[in-house]
């Protein structure tokens, strides 16, 4: 399904399906999905795919509806984790974790008004704008990340959209990192199709461009870039033959309904994103989101990871920003729920991240193996 069609189905077609449900069930679902309370169990017969992940080989679907996502989220936690593990094991080795490293190659000064972002020029966050890094310095940092155990190197620049001349040094960076034997990823803002083609020719493997949140909540955190703008960039990236890294952020004041809506948007993309980062919002003083932010209940976050694994069975699900707020026990539950990727390094762009030593100890305690060559779902 084209990405624009996925949004239309989610905010239009799915809403019509919900109106067709009995009023009592609609009320139960609405009441149960506010804040971090899990949805009330649906009435008998409401969920048409309760057995969709009951042990048979999961089928990649692009037509999940909200009632199904709510029903999964509302399962008793042991049952939800069991189903997520069944799905996870069909495509991935549950003992393997992909590791990546993220570097800000051009920090701050962004003209966008993303209410969560430390790099917007509109907010007084203490972040100083910098020029684009020298390609040689970036490749050196990538080599350090590889030595620390990272298999993928992601480069982020705080632009609304890059100018064509900006891509010359970025393409040089991509080629240099690729020559190290690492998987390459960039996030540069909105792209045109010719720009995506240039990045592909330079050796780019992944382009990271999040939807951030649900279509319904999106306008409350961003006004300078529409959701459709984001989806068009993803279409250009796909058409150029680049893999997609696309996820969102939780903890900005959205409801559980919004979090599930974000997953439904991703699950409606055909094909699904190869990587799905789930970010826990990092507290950034001076941003508008500070006034609405509320960290999700830890068990609620585990439920979200499990639903992501079930809806996106062949995607790599990454615990991204915000892991410094998570205990080892919470991260262990997230891995059990189907997460299989993390970022390494003390800093992600401009915010903190657990240190490499802490991550090494955690993965060792859990008996998880680092896969530096990247994870790919098993052939079907």
Secondary structure as a PSIPRED ss2 file (coil, helix, strand):
# PSIPRED VFORMAT (PSIPRED V4.0)

   1 X C   1.000  0.000  0.000
   2 X C   1.000  0.000  0.000
   3 X H   0.000  1.000  0.000
   4 X H   0.000  1.000  0.000
   5 X H   0.000  1.000  0.000
   6 X H   0.000  1.000  0.000
   7 X H   0.000  1.000  0.000
   8 X H   0.000  1.000  0.000
   9 X H   0.000  1.000  0.000
  10 X H   0.000  1.000  0.000
  11 X H   0.000  1.000  0.000
  12 X H   0.000  1.000  0.000
  13 X H   0.000  1.000  0.000
  14 X H   0.000  1.000  0.000
  15 X H   0.000  1.000  0.000
  16 X H   0.000  1.000  0.000
  17 X H   0.000  1.000  0.000
  18 X H   0.000  1.000  0.000
  19 X H   0.000  1.000  0.000
  20 X C   1.000  0.000  0.000
  21 X C   1.000  0.000  0.000
  22 X C   1.000  0.000  0.000
  23 X H   0.000  1.000  0.000
  24 X H   0.000  1.000  0.000
  25 X H   0.000  1.000  0.000
  26 X H   0.000  1.000  0.000
  27 X H   0.000  1.000  0.000
  28 X H   0.000  1.000  0.000
  29 X H   0.000  1.000  0.000
  30 X H   0.000  1.000  0.000
  31 X H   0.000  1.000  0.000
  32 X H   0.000  1.000  0.000
  33 X C   1.000  0.000  0.000
  34 X C   1.000  0.000  0.000
  35 X C   1.000  0.000  0.000
  36 X C   1.000  0.000  0.000
  37 X C   1.000  0.000  0.000
  38 X C   1.000  0.000  0.000
  39 X C   1.000  0.000  0.000
  40 X C   1.000  0.000  0.000
  41 X C   1.000  0.000  0.000
  42 X C   1.000  0.000  0.000
  43 X C   1.000  0.000  0.000
  44 X C   1.000  0.000  0.000
  45 X C   1.000  0.000  0.000
  46 X C   1.000  0.000  0.000
  47 X C   1.000  0.000  0.000
  48 X C   1.000  0.000  0.000
  49 X C   1.000  0.000  0.000
  50 X C   1.000  0.000  0.000
  51 X C   1.000  0.000  0.000
  52 X C   1.000  0.000  0.000
  53 X C   1.000  0.000  0.000
  54 X C   1.000  0.000  0.000
  55 X C   1.000  0.000  0.000
  56 X C   1.000  0.000  0.000
  57 X C   1.000  0.000  0.000
  58 X C   1.000  0.000  0.000
  59 X C   1.000  0.000  0.000
  60 X C   1.000  0.000  0.000
  61 X C   1.000  0.000  0.000
  62 X C   1.000  0.000  0.000
  63 X C   1.000  0.000  0.000
  64 X C   1.000  0.000  0.000
  65 X C   1.000  0.000  0.000
  66 X H   0.000  1.000  0.000
  67 X H   0.000  1.000  0.000
  68 X H   0.000  1.000  0.000
  69 X H   0.000  1.000  0.000
  70 X H   0.000  1.000  0.000
  71 X H   0.000  1.000  0.000
  72 X H   0.000  1.000  0.000
  73 X H   0.000  1.000  0.000
  74 X C   1.000  0.000  0.000
  75 X C   1.000  0.000  0.000
  76 X C   1.000  0.000  0.000
  77 X H   0.000  1.000  0.000
  78 X H   0.000  1.000  0.000
  79 X H   0.000  1.000  0.000
  80 X H   0.000  1.000  0.000
  81 X H   0.000  1.000  0.000
  82 X H   0.000  1.000  0.000
  83 X H   0.000  1.000  0.000
  84 X H   0.000  1.000  0.000
  85 X H   0.000  1.000  0.000
  86 X H   0.000  1.000  0.000
  87 X H   0.000  1.000  0.000
  88 X H   0.000  1.000  0.000
  89 X H   0.000  1.000  0.000
  90 X H   0.000  1.000  0.000
  91 X H   0.000  1.000  0.000
  92 X C   1.000  0.000  0.000
  93 X C   1.000  0.000  0.000
  94 X C   1.000  0.000  0.000
  95 X C   1.000  0.000  0.000
  96 X E   0.000  0.000  1.000
  97 X E   0.000  0.000  1.000
  98 X E   0.000  0.000  1.000
  99 X E   0.000  0.000  1.000
 100 X E   0.000  0.000  1.000
 101 X E   0.000  0.000  1.000
 102 X E   0.000  0.000  1.000
 103 X E   0.000  0.000  1.000
 104 X E   0.000  0.000  1.000
 105 X E   0.000  0.000  1.000
 106 X E   0.000  0.000  1.000
 107 X C   1.000  0.000  0.000
 108 X C   1.000  0.000  0.000
 109 X C   1.000  0.000  0.000
 110 X E   0.000  0.000  1.000
 111 X C   1.000  0.000  0.000
 112 X C   1.000  0.000  0.000
 113 X C   1.000  0.000  0.000
 114 X C   1.000  0.000  0.000
 115 X C   1.000  0.000  0.000
 116 X C   1.000  0.000  0.000
 117 X C   1.000  0.000  0.000
 118 X C   1.000  0.000  0.000
 119 X C   1.000  0.000  0.000
 120 X E   0.000  0.000  1.000
 121 X C   1.000  0.000  0.000
 122 X C   1.000  0.000  0.000
 123 X C   1.000  0.000  0.000
 124 X C   1.000  0.000  0.000
 125 X C   1.000  0.000  0.000
 126 X C   1.000  0.000  0.000
 127 X C   1.000  0.000  0.000
 128 X C   1.000  0.000  0.000
 129 X C   1.000  0.000  0.000
 130 X C   1.000  0.000  0.000
 131 X C   1.000  0.000  0.000
 132 X C   1.000  0.000  0.000
 133 X C   1.000  0.000  0.000
 134 X C   1.000  0.000  0.000
 135 X H   0.000  1.000  0.000
 136 X H   0.000  1.000  0.000
 137 X H   0.000  1.000  0.000
 138 X H   0.000  1.000  0.000
 139 X H   0.000  1.000  0.000
 140 X H   0.000  1.000  0.000
 141 X H   0.000  1.000  0.000
 142 X H   0.000  1.000  0.000
 143 X H   0.000  1.000  0.000
 144 X H   0.000  1.000  0.000
 145 X H   0.000  1.000  0.000
 146 X H   0.000  1.000  0.000
 147 X H   0.000  1.000  0.000
 148 X C   1.000  0.000  0.000
 149 X C   1.000  0.000  0.000
 150 X C   1.000  0.000  0.000
 151 X C   1.000  0.000  0.000
 152 X E   0.000  0.000  1.000
 153 X E   0.000  0.000  1.000
 154 X E   0.000  0.000  1.000
 155 X E   0.000  0.000  1.000
 156 X E   0.000  0.000  1.000
 157 X E   0.000  0.000  1.000
 158 X C   1.000  0.000  0.000
 159 X C   1.000  0.000  0.000
 160 X C   1.000  0.000  0.000
 161 X E   0.000  0.000  1.000
 162 X C   1.000  0.000  0.000
 163 X C   1.000  0.000  0.000
 164 X C   1.000  0.000  0.000
 165 X C   1.000  0.000  0.000
 166 X H   0.000  1.000  0.000
 167 X H   0.000  1.000  0.000
 168 X H   0.000  1.000  0.000
 169 X H   0.000  1.000  0.000
 170 X H   0.000  1.000  0.000
 171 X H   0.000  1.000  0.000
 172 X H   0.000  1.000  0.000
 173 X H   0.000  1.000  0.000
 174 X H   0.000  1.000  0.000
 175 X H   0.000  1.000  0.000
 176 X H   0.000  1.000  0.000
 177 X H   0.000  1.000  0.000
 178 X H   0.000  1.000  0.000
 179 X H   0.000  1.000  0.000
 180 X C   1.000  0.000  0.000
 181 X C   1.000  0.000  0.000
 182 X C   1.000  0.000  0.000
 183 X E   0.000  0.000  1.000
 184 X E   0.000  0.000  1.000
 185 X E   0.000  0.000  1.000
 186 X E   0.000  0.000  1.000
 187 X E   0.000  0.000  1.000
 188 X C   1.000  0.000  0.000
 189 X C   1.000  0.000  0.000
 190 X E   0.000  0.000  1.000
 191 X C   1.000  0.000  0.000
 192 X C   1.000  0.000  0.000
 193 X H   0.000  1.000  0.000
 194 X H   0.000  1.000  0.000
 195 X H   0.000  1.000  0.000
 196 X H   0.000  1.000  0.000
 197 X H   0.000  1.000  0.000
 198 X H   0.000  1.000  0.000
 199 X H   0.000  1.000  0.000
 200 X H   0.000  1.000  0.000
 201 X H   0.000  1.000  0.000
 202 X H   0.000  1.000  0.000
 203 X C   1.000  0.000  0.000
 204 X C   1.000  0.000  0.000
 205 X C   1.000  0.000  0.000
 206 X E   0.000  0.000  1.000
 207 X E   0.000  0.000  1.000
 208 X E   0.000  0.000  1.000
 209 X C   1.000  0.000  0.000
 210 X C   1.000  0.000  0.000
 211 X C   1.000  0.000  0.000
 212 X E   0.000  0.000  1.000
 213 X C   1.000  0.000  0.000
 214 X C   1.000  0.000  0.000
 215 X H   0.000  1.000  0.000
 216 X H   0.000  1.000  0.000
 217 X H   0.000  1.000  0.000
 218 X H   0.000  1.000  0.000
 219 X C   1.000  0.000  0.000
 220 X C   1.000  0.000  0.000
 221 X C   1.000  0.000  0.000
 222 X C   1.000  0.000  0.000
 223 X C   1.000  0.000  0.000
 224 X C   1.000  0.000  0.000
 225 X C   1.000  0.000  0.000
 226 X C   1.000  0.000  0.000
 227 X H   0.000  1.000  0.000
 228 X H   0.000  1.000  0.000
 229 X H   0.000  1.000  0.000
 230 X H   0.000  1.000  0.000
 231 X H   0.000  1.000  0.000
 232 X H   0.000  1.000  0.000
 233 X H   0.000  1.000  0.000
 234 X H   0.000  1.000  0.000
 235 X H   0.000  1.000  0.000
 236 X H   0.000  1.000  0.000
 237 X H   0.000  1.000  0.000
 238 X H   0.000  1.000  0.000
 239 X H   0.000  1.000  0.000
 240 X C   1.000  0.000  0.000
 241 X C   1.000  0.000  0.000
 242 X C   1.000  0.000  0.000
 243 X E   0.000  0.000  1.000
 244 X E   0.000  0.000  1.000
 245 X E   0.000  0.000  1.000
 246 X C   1.000  0.000  0.000
 247 X C   1.000  0.000  0.000
 248 X E   0.000  0.000  1.000
 249 X E   0.000  0.000  1.000
 250 X E   0.000  0.000  1.000
 251 X C   1.000  0.000  0.000
 252 X C   1.000  0.000  0.000
 253 X C   1.000  0.000  0.000
 254 X C   1.000  0.000  0.000
 255 X C   1.000  0.000  0.000
 256 X H   0.000  1.000  0.000
 257 X H   0.000  1.000  0.000
 258 X H   0.000  1.000  0.000
 259 X H   0.000  1.000  0.000
 260 X H   0.000  1.000  0.000
 261 X H   0.000  1.000  0.000
 262 X H   0.000  1.000  0.000
 263 X H   0.000  1.000  0.000
 264 X H   0.000  1.000  0.000
 265 X H   0.000  1.000  0.000
 266 X H   0.000  1.000  0.000
 267 X H   0.000  1.000  0.000
 268 X C   1.000  0.000  0.000
 269 X C   1.000  0.000  0.000
 270 X C   1.000  0.000  0.000
 271 X C   1.000  0.000  0.000
 272 X C   1.000  0.000  0.000
 273 X C   1.000  0.000  0.000
 274 X C   1.000  0.000  0.000
 275 X E   0.000  0.000  1.000
 276 X E   0.000  0.000  1.000
 277 X E   0.000  0.000  1.000
 278 X E   0.000  0.000  1.000
 279 X E   0.000  0.000  1.000
 280 X E   0.000  0.000  1.000
 281 X C   1.000  0.000  0.000
 282 X C   1.000  0.000  0.000
 283 X C   1.000  0.000  0.000
 284 X C   1.000  0.000  0.000
 285 X C   1.000  0.000  0.000
 286 X C   1.000  0.000  0.000
 287 X C   1.000  0.000  0.000
 288 X H   0.000  1.000  0.000
 289 X H   0.000  1.000  0.000
 290 X H   0.000  1.000  0.000
 291 X H   0.000  1.000  0.000
 292 X C   1.000  0.000  0.000
 293 X C   1.000  0.000  0.000
 294 X C   1.000  0.000  0.000
 295 X C   1.000  0.000  0.000
 296 X C   1.000  0.000  0.000
 297 X C   1.000  0.000  0.000
 298 X H   0.000  1.000  0.000
 299 X H   0.000  1.000  0.000
 300 X H   0.000  1.000  0.000
 301 X H   0.000  1.000  0.000
 302 X H   0.000  1.000  0.000
 303 X H   0.000  1.000  0.000
 304 X H   0.000  1.000  0.000
 305 X H   0.000  1.000  0.000
 306 X H   0.000  1.000  0.000
 307 X H   0.000  1.000  0.000
 308 X H   0.000  1.000  0.000
 309 X H   0.000  1.000  0.000
 310 X H   0.000  1.000  0.000
 311 X H   0.000  1.000  0.000
 312 X C   1.000  0.000  0.000
 313 X C   1.000  0.000  0.000
 314 X C   1.000  0.000  0.000
 315 X C   1.000  0.000  0.000
 316 X E   0.000  0.000  1.000
 317 X E   0.000  0.000  1.000
 318 X E   0.000  0.000  1.000
 319 X E   0.000  0.000  1.000
 320 X C   1.000  0.000  0.000
 321 X C   1.000  0.000  0.000
 322 X C   1.000  0.000  0.000
 323 X H   0.000  1.000  0.000
 324 X H   0.000  1.000  0.000
 325 X H   0.000  1.000  0.000
 326 X C   1.000  0.000  0.000
 327 X C   1.000  0.000  0.000
 328 X H   0.000  1.000  0.000
 329 X H   0.000  1.000  0.000
 330 X H   0.000  1.000  0.000
 331 X H   0.000  1.000  0.000
 332 X H   0.000  1.000  0.000
 333 X H   0.000  1.000  0.000
 334 X H   0.000  1.000  0.000
 335 X H   0.000  1.000  0.000
 336 X H   0.000  1.000  0.000
 337 X H   0.000  1.000  0.000
 338 X C   1.000  0.000  0.000
 339 X C   1.000  0.000  0.000
 340 X C   1.000  0.000  0.000
 341 X E   0.000  0.000  1.000
 342 X E   0.000  0.000  1.000
 343 X E   0.000  0.000  1.000
 344 X E   0.000  0.000  1.000
 345 X C   1.000  0.000  0.000
 346 X C   1.000  0.000  0.000
 347 X E   0.000  0.000  1.000
 348 X E   0.000  0.000  1.000
 349 X C   1.000  0.000  0.000
 350 X C   1.000  0.000  0.000
 351 X E   0.000  0.000  1.000
 352 X E   0.000  0.000  1.000
 353 X C   1.000  0.000  0.000
 354 X C   1.000  0.000  0.000
 355 X C   1.000  0.000  0.000
 356 X H   0.000  1.000  0.000
 357 X H   0.000  1.000  0.000
 358 X H   0.000  1.000  0.000
 359 X H   0.000  1.000  0.000
 360 X H   0.000  1.000  0.000
 361 X H   0.000  1.000  0.000
 362 X H   0.000  1.000  0.000
 363 X H   0.000  1.000  0.000
 364 X H   0.000  1.000  0.000
 365 X H   0.000  1.000  0.000
 366 X H   0.000  1.000  0.000
 367 X C   1.000  0.000  0.000
 368 X C   1.000  0.000  0.000
 369 X E   0.000  0.000  1.000
 370 X E   0.000  0.000  1.000
 371 X E   0.000  0.000  1.000
 372 X C   1.000  0.000  0.000
 373 X C   1.000  0.000  0.000
 374 X C   1.000  0.000  0.000
 375 X C   1.000  0.000  0.000
 376 X C   1.000  0.000  0.000
 377 X C   1.000  0.000  0.000
 378 X C   1.000  0.000  0.000
 379 X C   1.000  0.000  0.000
 380 X C   1.000  0.000  0.000
